[in-house]
């Protein structure tokens, strides 16, 4: 198993992302093969890791995955890496609910047996920092916090803070080393990472910024000691699903896989919208679709004229269509090709931003109305507030007998996070909060189209992905028969 650490903090905004990305850049400069992970359902940081740092990244989420599945996924993702840097989410113990550490960074760390490095913001504090660290470390006996990184600290103050923290913590029975610091510097300001990372100029600027951040921490952080912590024997222990030669089972051991025959196993081309407007995809979803025989063909609704040739299905992920309304609307040929494909019954999955694009119209934040694909009736509009946020369990609504992808009695997990709403959000699916405190109707299912605001995690219900790919095969066969018939009629006419 690859050497790894988890970077955490006491809360969001403490510098986890800056520290994690700077460390990735620093180890890359040492020519080490780096792999990255992100706790929780967030798409943005893994996208930043891939696009800017060039580091393969995936989500680690204990709401979406069982503990054993997470161990298998982590081992598969990190195979061949020399060091894996996992970025935590929120505060270290913050889980799915207010009073639970379930699915928190702590939960991930103990599941994967990862040494933990605590990023400690130090501006405006001194001895109080010891109380904070002691509280975090002692809150759970197996916290496994093995080092500290001080954030927003000057070069002159650092030696005194380091000495004070190490001495005080040792007296309290917690001999935790301070491994370095992040100074106040623009290289560590990453607020722009959520804006789509669209143009080559933006990406180039961010790459330069991360190289500078990596250069700085190479001087201010003890990278060798950090690497030794990552290589600790505790981190080398093998857990369930890590034995060599053990296959990755995406569905928790379900043996009811489809039989592999020549017809059902042939690859089927599925178009996946991917550009600045549609950029939110889980790596696990893409891999699961490929395992089912999908050849993923990426295209840009912003830049290309039409959907790719010979695709038998379409996927529109989440992203930022509201920021690119003008350009999406102006690409009339793409909008028409999408509508024509959906109208012909081509299977289509659309999530959040992709769902918005399929509407007749999107209203932007200035309340201007823009024409979109028109595959779905209705308008997406800014709600002026966060409409939905958090994990959801999705089941077919009780009044629905069945659907092509999800059957009664089945559940697929996902999450929602959106400030835009729809005049027709759909009522085919019941979304339930994990603690069962609230539920609501969502998602539009129209034939082979499944579209709504929830982001799906397909490995939680692998038959969903299997059925989607199979529907794409069925649609392709129908199209081929139709083409054969048209060719025959044409020849007869001659």
LOMARTI-27817 format. One record per residue (C-alpha): residue number from 1; residue in three letters; x, y, z. Coordinates in steps of 0.5 Angstrom, whole numbers, plus 500, padded with zeros to 3 digits. Example, Ala and Ser with C-alpha at 12.3 -4.5 7.8 and 13.67 -1.06 7.14 Angstrom:
<sites>
<k->1	r->Ala	x->525	y->491	z->516>
<k->2	r->Ser	x->527	y->498	z->514>
</sites>
This chain:
<sites>
<k->1	r->Unk	x->500	y->500	z->500>
<k->2	r->Unk	x->503	y->507	z->498>
<k->3	r->Unk	x->505	y->512	z->504>
<k->4	r->Unk	x->500	y->517	z->505>
<k->5	r->Unk	x->498	y->522	z->510>
<k->6	r->Unk	x->491	y->526	z->511>
<k->7	r->Unk	x->492	y->534	z->512>
<k->8	r->Unk	x->486	y->536	z->517>
<k->9	r->Unk	x->484	y->542	z->521>
<k->10	r->Unk	x->480	y->545	z->526>
<k->11	r->Unk	x->475	y->548	z->521>
<k->12	r->Unk	x->474	y->550	z->514>
<k->13	r->Unk	x->478	y->556	z->512>
<k->14	r->Unk	x->484	y->554	z->516>
<k->15	r->Unk	x->489	y->553	z->510>
<k->16	r->Unk	x->488	y->545	z->509>
<k->17	r->Unk	x->488	y->546	z->501>
<k->18	r->Unk	x->493	y->551	z->501>
<k->19	r->Unk	x->498	y->546	z->505>
<k->20	r->Unk	x->496	y->540	z->501>
<k->21	r->Unk	x->497	y->543	z->494>
<k->22	r->Unk	x->503	y->546	z->496>
<k->23	r->Unk	x->506	y->539	z->499>
<k->24	r->Unk	x->504	y->536	z->493>
<k->25	r->Unk	x->508	y->541	z->489>
<k->26	r->Unk	x->514	y->540	z->493>
<k->27	r->Unk	x->514	y->533	z->493>
<k->28	r->Unk	x->513	y->533	z->485>
<k->29	r->Unk	x->519	y->538	z->485>
<k->30	r->Unk	x->523	y->532	z->488>
<k->31	r->Unk	x->521	y->527	z->483>
<k->32	r->Unk	x->516	y->523	z->487>
<k->33	r->Unk	x->510	y->520	z->484>
<k->34	r->Unk	x->504	y->523	z->488>
<k->35	r->Unk	x->497	y->521	z->488>
<k->36	r->Unk	x->492	y->525	z->491>
<k->37	r->Unk	x->485	y->524	z->495>
<k->38	r->Unk	x->479	y->529	z->498>
<k->39	r->Unk	x->475	y->527	z->503>
<k->40	r->Unk	x->467	y->528	z->502>
<k->41	r->Unk	x->463	y->529	z->496>
<k->42	r->Unk	x->467	y->536	z->493>
<k->43	r->Unk	x->469	y->536	z->486>
<k->44	r->Unk	x->473	y->542	z->486>
<k->45	r->Unk	x->479	y->540	z->490>
<k->46	r->Unk	x->480	y->534	z->486>
<k->47	r->Unk	x->479	y->537	z->479>
<k->48	r->Unk	x->484	y->543	z->482>
<k->49	r->Unk	x->489	y->537	z->483>
<k->50	r->Unk	x->488	y->534	z->476>
<k->51	r->Unk	x->488	y->540	z->472>
<k->52	r->Unk	x->493	y->545	z->476>
<k->53	r->Unk	x->498	y->540	z->479>
<k->54	r->Unk	x->497	y->534	z->474>
<k->55	r->Unk	x->496	y->529	z->480>
<k->56	r->Unk	x->491	y->524	z->479>
<k->57	r->Unk	x->485	y->525	z->485>
<k->58	r->Unk	x->479	y->522	z->487>
<k->59	r->Unk	x->474	y->523	z->493>
<k->60	r->Unk	x->474	y->518	z->499>
<k->61	r->Unk	x->467	y->518	z->502>
<k->62	r->Unk	x->464	y->514	z->508>
<k->63	r->Unk	x->457	y->516	z->506>
<k->64	r->Unk	x->458	y->513	z->499>
<k->65	r->Unk	x->462	y->507	z->500>
<k->66	r->Unk	x->463	y->502	z->506>
<k->67	r->Unk	x->469	y->502	z->510>
<k->68	r->Unk	x->472	y->495	z->506>
<k->69	r->Unk	x->470	y->499	z->499>
<k->70	r->Unk	x->473	y->505	z->501>
<k->71	r->Unk	x->480	y->501	z->503>
<k->72	r->Unk	x->479	y->497	z->496>
<k->73	r->Unk	x->478	y->504	z->492>
<k->74	r->Unk	x->484	y->507	z->496>
<k->75	r->Unk	x->489	y->502	z->495>
<k->76	r->Unk	x->487	y->501	z->487>
<k->77	r->Unk	x->487	y->509	z->486>
<k->78	r->Unk	x->494	y->510	z->490>
<k->79	r->Unk	x->498	y->504	z->487>
<k->80	r->Unk	x->504	y->506	z->484>
<k->81	r->Unk	x->505	y->512	z->488>
<k->82	r->Unk	x->510	y->514	z->493>
<k->83	r->Unk	x->506	y->519	z->497>
<k->84	r->Unk	x->499	y->520	z->497>
<k->85	r->Unk	x->496	y->526	z->500>
<k->86	r->Unk	x->489	y->526	z->502>
<k->87	r->Unk	x->486	y->533	z->504>
<k->88	r->Unk	x->480	y->533	z->509>
<k->89	r->Unk	x->474	y->536	z->509>
<k->90	r->Unk	x->471	y->541	z->514>
<k->91	r->Unk	x->474	y->540	z->521>
<k->92	r->Unk	x->477	y->534	z->523>
<k->93	r->Unk	x->471	y->531	z->527>
<k->94	r->Unk	x->465	y->534	z->523>
<k->95	r->Unk	x->461	y->528	z->520>
<k->96	r->Unk	x->454	y->528	z->516>
<k->97	r->Unk	x->450	y->531	z->522>
<k->98	r->Unk	x->452	y->536	z->527>
<k->99	r->Unk	x->453	y->531	z->533>
<k->100	r->Unk	x->456	y->525	z->529>
<k->101	r->Unk	x->464	y->524	z->526>
<k->102	r->Unk	x->461	y->519	z->521>
<k->103	r->Unk	x->464	y->520	z->514>
<k->104	r->Unk	x->468	y->525	z->517>
<k->105	r->Unk	x->476	y->526	z->516>
<k->106	r->Unk	x->477	y->523	z->522>
<k->107	r->Unk	x->473	y->517	z->520>
<k->108	r->Unk	x->477	y->516	z->513>
<k->109	r->Unk	x->483	y->517	z->517>
<k->110	r->Unk	x->482	y->511	z->522>
<k->111	r->Unk	x->479	y->507	z->516>
<k->112	r->Unk	x->485	y->507	z->512>
<k->113	r->Unk	x->490	y->508	z->518>
<k->114	r->Unk	x->493	y->514	z->515>
<k->115	r->Unk	x->497	y->519	z->520>
<k->116	r->Unk	x->494	y->525	z->520>
<k->117	r->Unk	x->497	y->532	z->520>
<k->118	r->Unk	x->494	y->538	z->523>
<k->119	r->Unk	x->494	y->545	z->520>
<k->120	r->Unk	x->494	y->550	z->525>
<k->121	r->Unk	x->492	y->557	z->524>
<k->122	r->Unk	x->496	y->562	z->528>
<k->123	r->Unk	x->495	y->569	z->527>
<k->124	r->Unk	x->493	y->572	z->533>
<k->125	r->Unk	x->494	y->567	z->538>
<k->126	r->Unk	x->500	y->564	z->542>
<k->127	r->Unk	x->499	y->559	z->548>
<k->128	r->Unk	x->492	y->558	z->547>
<k->129	r->Unk	x->494	y->554	z->541>
<k->130	r->Unk	x->496	y->549	z->546>
<k->131	r->Unk	x->489	y->548	z->548>
<k->132	r->Unk	x->486	y->548	z->541>
<k->133	r->Unk	x->491	y->542	z->539>
<k->134	r->Unk	x->490	y->538	z->546>
<k->135	r->Unk	x->483	y->539	z->545>
<k->136	r->Unk	x->483	y->536	z->538>
<k->137	r->Unk	x->488	y->530	z->539>
<k->138	r->Unk	x->485	y->528	z->546>
<k->139	r->Unk	x->478	y->528	z->543>
<k->140	r->Unk	x->478	y->521	z->540>
<k->141	r->Unk	x->484	y->516	z->543>
<k->142	r->Unk	x->485	y->514	z->536>
<k->143	r->Unk	x->486	y->521	z->533>
<k->144	r->Unk	x->493	y->519	z->530>
<k->145	r->Unk	x->495	y->526	z->529>
<k->146	r->Unk	x->502	y->526	z->528>
<k->147	r->Unk	x->505	y->532	z->526>
<k->148	r->Unk	x->503	y->540	z->526>
<k->149	r->Unk	x->504	y->545	z->520>
<k->150	r->Unk	x->503	y->552	z->523>
<k->151	r->Unk	x->499	y->557	z->518>
<k->152	r->Unk	x->500	y->564	z->517>
<k->153	r->Unk	x->506	y->565	z->521>
<k->154	r->Unk	x->512	y->569	z->520>
<k->155	r->Unk	x->520	y->566	z->519>
<k->156	r->Unk	x->522	y->570	z->525>
<k->157	r->Unk	x->516	y->568	z->530>
<k->158	r->Unk	x->516	y->561	z->528>
<k->159	r->Unk	x->522	y->558	z->532>
<k->160	r->Unk	x->519	y->561	z->538>
<k->161	r->Unk	x->512	y->558	z->537>
<k->162	r->Unk	x->515	y->551	z->535>
<k->163	r->Unk	x->519	y->551	z->541>
<k->164	r->Unk	x->513	y->553	z->546>
<k->165	r->Unk	x->508	y->548	z->542>
<k->166	r->Unk	x->512	y->542	z->543>
<k->167	r->Unk	x->514	y->543	z->550>
<k->168	r->Unk	x->507	y->545	z->552>
<k->169	r->Unk	x->504	y->539	z->549>
<k->170	r->Unk	x->510	y->534	z->551>
<k->171	r->Unk	x->508	y->536	z->558>
<k->172	r->Unk	x->501	y->535	z->557>
<k->173	r->Unk	x->503	y->528	z->554>
<k->174	r->Unk	x->503	y->529	z->547>
<k->175	r->Unk	x->510	y->529	z->544>
<k->176	r->Unk	x->507	y->532	z->537>
<k->177	r->Unk	x->513	y->535	z->533>
<k->178	r->Unk	x->511	y->541	z->529>
<k->179	r->Unk	x->514	y->540	z->522>
<k->180	r->Unk	x->514	y->547	z->519>
<k->181	r->Unk	x->510	y->553	z->517>
<k->182	r->Unk	x->506	y->556	z->511>
<k->183	r->Unk	x->508	y->564	z->511>
<k->184	r->Unk	x->503	y->569	z->509>
<k->185	r->Unk	x->504	y->569	z->502>
<k->186	r->Unk	x->500	y->570	z->496>
<k->187	r->Unk	x->502	y->563	z->493>
<k->188	r->Unk	x->497	y->560	z->498>
<k->189	r->Unk	x->491	y->564	z->496>
<k->190	r->Unk	x->487	y->559	z->492>
<k->191	r->Unk	x->480	y->563	z->492>
<k->192	r->Unk	x->480	y->562	z->485>
<k->193	r->Unk	x->480	y->555	z->484>
<k->194	r->Unk	x->472	y->554	z->484>
<k->195	r->Unk	x->471	y->559	z->478>
<k->196	r->Unk	x->472	y->553	z->473>
<k->197	r->Unk	x->479	y->553	z->471>
<k->198	r->Unk	x->478	y->555	z->464>
<k->199	r->Unk	x->483	y->558	z->460>
<k->200	r->Unk	x->490	y->556	z->459>
<k->201	r->Unk	x->492	y->563	z->461>
<k->202	r->Unk	x->488	y->561	z->468>
<k->203	r->Unk	x->491	y->554	z->469>
<k->204	r->Unk	x->498	y->557	z->467>
<k->205	r->Unk	x->498	y->562	z->472>
<k->206	r->Unk	x->495	y->557	z->477>
<k->207	r->Unk	x->501	y->552	z->476>
<k->208	r->Unk	x->506	y->558	z->477>
<k->209	r->Unk	x->503	y->559	z->483>
<k->210	r->Unk	x->503	y->552	z->486>
<k->211	r->Unk	x->510	y->551	z->484>
<k->212	r->Unk	x->512	y->558	z->488>
<k->213	r->Unk	x->508	y->555	z->494>
<k->214	r->Unk	x->512	y->548	z->493>
<k->215	r->Unk	x->518	y->552	z->493>
<k->216	r->Unk	x->516	y->556	z->499>
<k->217	r->Unk	x->514	y->550	z->503>
<k->218	r->Unk	x->521	y->546	z->501>
<k->219	r->Unk	x->524	y->551	z->505>
<k->220	r->Unk	x->519	y->552	z->511>
<k->221	r->Unk	x->517	y->545	z->512>
<k->222	r->Unk	x->521	y->539	z->514>
<k->223	r->Unk	x->519	y->534	z->508>
<k->224	r->Unk	x->523	y->529	z->510>
<k->225	r->Unk	x->520	y->528	z->517>
<k->226	r->Unk	x->513	y->528	z->514>
<k->227	r->Unk	x->515	y->523	z->509>
<k->228	r->Unk	x->518	y->518	z->514>
<k->229	r->Unk	x->511	y->519	z->518>
<k->230	r->Unk	x->507	y->517	z->511>
<k->231	r->Unk	x->512	y->511	z->511>
<k->232	r->Unk	x->510	y->509	z->518>
<k->233	r->Unk	x->509	y->502	z->520>
<k->234	r->Unk	x->502	y->504	z->522>
<k->235	r->Unk	x->501	y->506	z->515>
<k->236	r->Unk	x->503	y->500	z->512>
<k->237	r->Unk	x->498	y->495	z->516>
<k->238	r->Unk	x->494	y->491	z->511>
<k->239	r->Unk	x->487	y->492	z->512>
<k->240	r->Unk	x->481	y->488	z->509>
<k->241	r->Unk	x->481	y->488	z->501>
<k->242	r->Unk	x->488	y->490	z->501>
<k->243	r->Unk	x->491	y->483	z->499>
<k->244	r->Unk	x->495	y->483	z->493>
<k->245	r->Unk	x->491	y->480	z->487>
<k->246	r->Unk	x->484	y->481	z->490>
<k->247	r->Unk	x->480	y->484	z->485>
<k->248	r->Unk	x->476	y->491	z->486>
<k->249	r->Unk	x->468	y->489	z->487>
<k->250	r->Unk	x->465	y->496	z->486>
<k->251	r->Unk	x->458	y->493	z->488>
<k->252	r->Unk	x->460	y->490	z->495>
<k->253	r->Unk	x->461	y->483	z->493>
<k->254	r->Unk	x->454	y->482	z->488>
<k->255	r->Unk	x->455	y->476	z->484>
<k->256	r->Unk	x->449	y->478	z->480>
<k->257	r->Unk	x->453	y->481	z->474>
<k->258	r->Unk	x->451	y->481	z->467>
<k->259	r->Unk	x->453	y->475	z->463>
<k->260	r->Unk	x->459	y->477	z->458>
<k->261	r->Unk	x->457	y->475	z->451>
<k->262	r->Unk	x->459	y->478	z->445>
<k->263	r->Unk	x->453	y->482	z->444>
<k->264	r->Unk	x->452	y->485	z->451>
<k->265	r->Unk	x->460	y->486	z->452>
<k->266	r->Unk	x->461	y->490	z->446>
<k->267	r->Unk	x->464	y->497	z->447>
<k->268	r->Unk	x->458	y->502	z->447>
<k->269	r->Unk	x->460	y->510	z->446>
<k->270	r->Unk	x->457	y->515	z->451>
<k->271	r->Unk	x->458	y->522	z->450>
<k->272	r->Unk	x->460	y->526	z->456>
<k->273	r->Unk	x->460	y->533	z->456>
<k->274	r->Unk	x->466	y->536	z->459>
<k->275	r->Unk	x->469	y->543	z->459>
<k->276	r->Unk	x->469	y->549	z->463>
<k->277	r->Unk	x->461	y->549	z->464>
<k->278	r->Unk	x->460	y->541	z->465>
<k->279	r->Unk	x->466	y->539	z->470>
<k->280	r->Unk	x->464	y->535	z->476>
<k->281	r->Unk	x->465	y->528	z->475>
<k->282	r->Unk	x->466	y->522	z->480>
<k->283	r->Unk	x->472	y->518	z->478>
<k->284	r->Unk	x->469	y->512	z->481>
<k->285	r->Unk	x->462	y->513	z->476>
<k->286	r->Unk	x->467	y->514	z->470>
<k->287	r->Unk	x->470	y->507	z->472>
<k->288	r->Unk	x->464	y->504	z->473>
<k->289	r->Unk	x->461	y->506	z->466>
<k->290	r->Unk	x->467	y->503	z->463>
<k->291	r->Unk	x->467	y->497	z->467>
<k->292	r->Unk	x->460	y->496	z->464>
<k->293	r->Unk	x->463	y->497	z->457>
<k->294	r->Unk	x->462	y->504	z->456>
<k->295	r->Unk	x->467	y->508	z->451>
<k->296	r->Unk	x->467	y->515	z->454>
<k->297	r->Unk	x->467	y->520	z->449>
<k->298	r->Unk	x->468	y->527	z->451>
<k->299	r->Unk	x->466	y->533	z->448>
<k->300	r->Unk	x->464	y->541	z->449>
<k->301	r->Unk	x->458	y->544	z->449>
<k->302	r->Unk	x->461	y->550	z->449>
<k->303	r->Unk	x->466	y->549	z->443>
<k->304	r->Unk	x->464	y->544	z->439>
<k->305	r->Unk	x->458	y->544	z->434>
<k->306	r->Unk	x->455	y->537	z->435>
<k->307	r->Unk	x->455	y->531	z->440>
<k->308	r->Unk	x->460	y->526	z->437>
<k->309	r->Unk	x->458	y->522	z->432>
<k->310	r->Unk	x->456	y->514	z->433>
<k->311	r->Unk	x->455	y->516	z->441>
<k->312	r->Unk	x->449	y->512	z->444>
<k->313	r->Unk	x->448	y->515	z->450>
<k->314	r->Unk	x->449	y->522	z->453>
<k->315	r->Unk	x->452	y->525	z->460>
<k->316	r->Unk	x->451	y->532	z->462>
<k->317	r->Unk	x->455	y->533	z->469>
<k->318	r->Unk	x->454	y->539	z->474>
<k->319	r->Unk	x->459	y->545	z->473>
<k->320	r->Unk	x->457	y->552	z->472>
<k->321	r->Unk	x->453	y->553	z->466>
<k->322	r->Unk	x->450	y->559	z->469>
<k->323	r->Unk	x->457	y->563	z->468>
<k->324	r->Unk	x->457	y->561	z->461>
<k->325	r->Unk	x->450	y->562	z->458>
<k->326	r->Unk	x->451	y->567	z->453>
<k->327	r->Unk	x->456	y->562	z->450>
<k->328	r->Unk	x->452	y->556	z->451>
<k->329	r->Unk	x->446	y->559	z->448>
<k->330	r->Unk	x->450	y->562	z->442>
<k->331	r->Unk	x->452	y->555	z->440>
<k->332	r->Unk	x->445	y->553	z->437>
<k->333	r->Unk	x->448	y->547	z->433>
<k->334	r->Unk	x->450	y->544	z->439>
<k->335	r->Unk	x->443	y->545	z->443>
<k->336	r->Unk	x->439	y->542	z->437>
<k->337	r->Unk	x->444	y->536	z->436>
<k->338	r->Unk	x->442	y->535	z->444>
<k->339	r->Unk	x->435	y->536	z->443>
<k->340	r->Unk	x->434	y->532	z->437>
<k->341	r->Unk	x->438	y->526	z->440>
<k->342	r->Unk	x->434	y->526	z->447>
<k->343	r->Unk	x->427	y->527	z->442>
<k->344	r->Unk	x->430	y->520	z->439>
<k->345	r->Unk	x->430	y->517	z->445>
<k->346	r->Unk	x->437	y->517	z->446>
<k->347	r->Unk	x->439	y->515	z->453>
<k->348	r->Unk	x->441	y->521	z->457>
<k->349	r->Unk	x->443	y->522	z->464>
<k->350	r->Unk	x->444	y->530	z->467>
<k->351	r->Unk	x->446	y->532	z->474>
<k->352	r->Unk	x->445	y->539	z->477>
<k->353	r->Unk	x->448	y->544	z->471>
<k->354	r->Unk	x->447	y->539	z->466>
<k->355	r->Unk	x->440	y->538	z->468>
<k->356	r->Unk	x->439	y->546	z->467>
<k->357	r->Unk	x->442	y->546	z->460>
<k->358	r->Unk	x->437	y->541	z->458>
<k->359	r->Unk	x->432	y->546	z->460>
<k->360	r->Unk	x->428	y->551	z->455>
<k->361	r->Unk	x->432	y->557	z->458>
<k->362	r->Unk	x->436	y->559	z->464>
<k->363	r->Unk	x->436	y->565	z->467>
<k->364	r->Unk	x->443	y->568	z->469>
<k->365	r->Unk	x->444	y->572	z->476>
<k->366	r->Unk	x->443	y->578	z->472>
<k->367	r->Unk	x->436	y->576	z->470>
<k->368	r->Unk	x->437	y->575	z->463>
<k->369	r->Unk	x->434	y->569	z->459>
<k->370	r->Unk	x->438	y->565	z->455>
<k->371	r->Unk	x->435	y->559	z->450>
<k->372	r->Unk	x->438	y->552	z->452>
<k->373	r->Unk	x->438	y->545	z->449>
<k->374	r->Unk	x->430	y->545	z->450>
<k->375	r->Unk	x->430	y->537	z->451>
<k->376	r->Unk	x->426	y->539	z->458>
<k->377	r->Unk	x->420	y->544	z->459>
<k->378	r->Unk	x->422	y->549	z->464>
<k->379	r->Unk	x->427	y->554	z->466>
<k->380	r->Unk	x->432	y->554	z->471>
<k->381	r->Unk	x->433	y->560	z->475>
<k->382	r->Unk	x->437	y->563	z->481>
<k->383	r->Unk	x->434	y->562	z->487>
<k->384	r->Unk	x->438	y->567	z->491>
<k->385	r->Unk	x->440	y->562	z->496>
<k->386	r->Unk	x->442	y->555	z->497>
<k->387	r->Unk	x->437	y->551	z->495>
<k->388	r->Unk	x->439	y->544	z->497>
<k->389	r->Unk	x->446	y->542	z->501>
<k->390	r->Unk	x->448	y->535	z->503>
<k->391	r->Unk	x->448	y->528	z->502>
<k->392	r->Unk	x->441	y->524	z->500>
<k->393	r->Unk	x->439	y->517	z->499>
<k->394	r->Unk	x->435	y->517	z->492>
<k->395	r->Unk	x->429	y->512	z->491>
<k->396	r->Unk	x->423	y->511	z->486>
<k->397	r->Unk	x->417	y->515	z->488>
<k->398	r->Unk	x->412	y->510	z->491>
<k->399	r->Unk	x->407	y->512	z->486>
<k->400	r->Unk	x->412	y->510	z->480>
<k->401	r->Unk	x->412	y->503	z->479>
<k->402	r->Unk	x->418	y->502	z->475>
<k->403	r->Unk	x->424	y->506	z->471>
<k->404	r->Unk	x->429	y->504	z->466>
<k->405	r->Unk	x->435	y->505	z->471>
<k->406	r->Unk	x->432	y->505	z->478>
<k->407	r->Unk	x->427	y->500	z->481>
<k->408	r->Unk	x->422	y->500	z->487>
<k->409	r->Unk	x->426	y->498	z->493>
<k->410	r->Unk	x->433	y->500	z->490>
<k->411	r->Unk	x->437	y->506	z->493>
<k->412	r->Unk	x->442	y->510	z->490>
<k->413	r->Unk	x->446	y->515	z->494>
<k->414	r->Unk	x->448	y->522	z->492>
<k->415	r->Unk	x->448	y->529	z->494>
<k->416	r->Unk	x->446	y->536	z->492>
<k->417	r->Unk	x->449	y->543	z->492>
<k->418	r->Unk	x->446	y->549	z->488>
<k->419	r->Unk	x->443	y->556	z->488>
<k->420	r->Unk	x->439	y->555	z->482>
<k->421	r->Unk	x->432	y->552	z->482>
<k->422	r->Unk	x->428	y->549	z->476>
<k->423	r->Unk	x->420	y->551	z->475>
<k->424	r->Unk	x->420	y->543	z->474>
<k->425	r->Unk	x->424	y->540	z->478>
<k->426	r->Unk	x->421	y->533	z->477>
<k->427	r->Unk	x->417	y->528	z->482>
<k->428	r->Unk	x->419	y->521	z->480>
<k->429	r->Unk	x->424	y->521	z->485>
<k->430	r->Unk	x->424	y->521	z->493>
<k->431	r->Unk	x->430	y->524	z->496>
<k->432	r->Unk	x->431	y->523	z->503>
<k->433	r->Unk	x->436	y->526	z->508>
<k->434	r->Unk	x->441	y->520	z->511>
<k->435	r->Unk	x->438	y->522	z->518>
<k->436	r->Unk	x->431	y->521	z->515>
<k->437	r->Unk	x->429	y->528	z->518>
<k->438	r->Unk	x->427	y->531	z->511>
<k->439	r->Unk	x->425	y->528	z->504>
<k->440	r->Unk	x->422	y->532	z->498>
<k->441	r->Unk	x->421	y->530	z->491>
<k->442	r->Unk	x->426	y->531	z->485>
<k->443	r->Unk	x->428	y->528	z->478>
<k->444	r->Unk	x->425	y->528	z->472>
<k->445	r->Unk	x->424	y->521	z->468>
<k->446	r->Unk	x->422	y->521	z->461>
<k->447	r->Unk	x->423	y->515	z->458>
<k->448	r->Unk	x->431	y->514	z->457>
<k->449	r->Unk	x->432	y->521	z->460>
<k->450	r->Unk	x->434	y->521	z->468>
<k->451	r->Unk	x->435	y->529	z->470>
<k->452	r->Unk	x->435	y->532	z->476>
<k->453	r->Unk	x->439	y->536	z->481>
<k->454	r->Unk	x->442	y->531	z->485>
<k->455	r->Unk	x->449	y->528	z->484>
<k->456	r->Unk	x->449	y->521	z->483>
<k->457	r->Unk	x->454	y->516	z->486>
<k->458	r->Unk	x->453	y->510	z->482>
<k->459	r->Unk	x->458	y->505	z->485>
<k->460	r->Unk	x->452	y->505	z->491>
<k->461	r->Unk	x->447	y->502	z->486>
<k->462	r->Unk	x->452	y->499	z->481>
<k->463	r->Unk	x->446	y->496	z->477>
<k->464	r->Unk	x->444	y->503	z->475>
<k->465	r->Unk	x->450	y->504	z->471>
<k->466	r->Unk	x->449	y->497	z->468>
<k->467	r->Unk	x->442	y->499	z->466>
<k->468	r->Unk	x->444	y->505	z->463>
<k->469	r->Unk	x->450	y->502	z->459>
<k->470	r->Unk	x->445	y->497	z->457>
<k->471	r->Unk	x->439	y->502	z->455>
<k->472	r->Unk	x->445	y->505	z->450>
<k->473	r->Unk	x->446	y->498	z->447>
<k->474	r->Unk	x->439	y->497	z->446>
<k->475	r->Unk	x->438	y->504	z->443>
<k->476	r->Unk	x->444	y->503	z->438>
<k->477	r->Unk	x->441	y->496	z->436>
<k->478	r->Unk	x->434	y->500	z->434>
<k->479	r->Unk	x->438	y->505	z->430>
<k->480	r->Unk	x->442	y->500	z->426>
<k->481	r->Unk	x->436	y->496	z->425>
<k->482	r->Unk	x->432	y->503	z->423>
<k->483	r->Unk	x->438	y->504	z->418>
<k->484	r->Unk	x->438	y->497	z->415>
<k->485	r->Unk	x->431	y->498	z->414>
<k->486	r->Unk	x->432	y->505	z->411>
<k->487	r->Unk	x->438	y->503	z->406>
<k->488	r->Unk	x->433	y->497	z->404>
<k->489	r->Unk	x->427	y->501	z->402>
<k->490	r->Unk	x->432	y->506	z->398>
<k->491	r->Unk	x->435	y->500	z->394>
<k->492	r->Unk	x->428	y->497	z->393>
<k->493	r->Unk	x->426	y->504	z->390>
<k->494	r->Unk	x->432	y->504	z->385>
</sites>
